[in-house]
Amino acid sequence: MKAPSAQNTDFGDLAALQERVGHAFADPALLARALTHVSALPPAQAQRRADSYQRLEFLGDRVLGLAVSEMLFAQFPDAEEGELSRRLADLVRKETCADVARDWGVGEALRLGEGEAQTGGAAKSALLGDVCESILGAIFLDGGFEAARATVRRFFHGKMLNPVRPLRDPKTALQEWAQARGLPPPSYRQSSRLGPDHAPVFMIEVVVNGFEPAVGQGSSKRFAEQASARKFLIREGVMEDNE
């Protein structure tokens, strides 16, 4: 089967994909290019990789990183830089992007050369992850950052709240656990402060609607909040007590 080129594309066959992605392109040629693997280009054009998805992938990678970073920053106001960085890495990795591309049904719309198609290119996670980014780059060029941000939020927000990898920060884990159950964010309040000024011990209580509070202690309020969140998660069977 001869693969279509970026120049000879029936844009009508992309309507269903645009509906699934949630963005109607003013310039459908951008979407067509975002779906075009270099192997699908005629020999005379194969040296011009700009006609394939690769440049859009470069742009989309940066757009995705900014949109996800902004989303994480707003969603987890108490998370430290290390926690945000781990979450960012989990959300922008190729496997996550490939899952989003599968949600869009990108495989059936890819423009692949015969050899790439015969080796299962339409199902390769690495390629699907790249094309997810190239489509985001195309949306950015077509509709601006607001359009790209809306698309990222629509398809990455749920993955942000239900990460595949385990969380290391108990306070953030508890916040996600509560959100997944439709509960308000946990609240923390100091129940007491012990010890001398140079070596204080803070007792912090975490409250989640409908559950008994849990109390933790630490040498700072932040450490005590983490300890109380951890105690809550252990008590509810969400986290194992490995100490």
Secondary structure, 3 states (H helix, E strand, C coil): CCCCCCCCCCHHHHHHHHHHHCCCCCCHHHHHHHCECHHHCCCCCCCCHHHCCHHHHHHHHHHHHHHHHHHHHHHCCCCCHHHHHHHHHHHHCHHHHHHHHHHHCHHHHCECCHHHHHCCHHHCHHHHHHHHHHHHHHHHHHHHHHHHHHHHHHHHHHHHHCCCCCCCCHHHHHHHHHHHCCCCCCEEEEEEEECCCCCCEEEEEEECCCCCCEEEEECCHHHHHHHHHHHHHHHCCCCCCCC
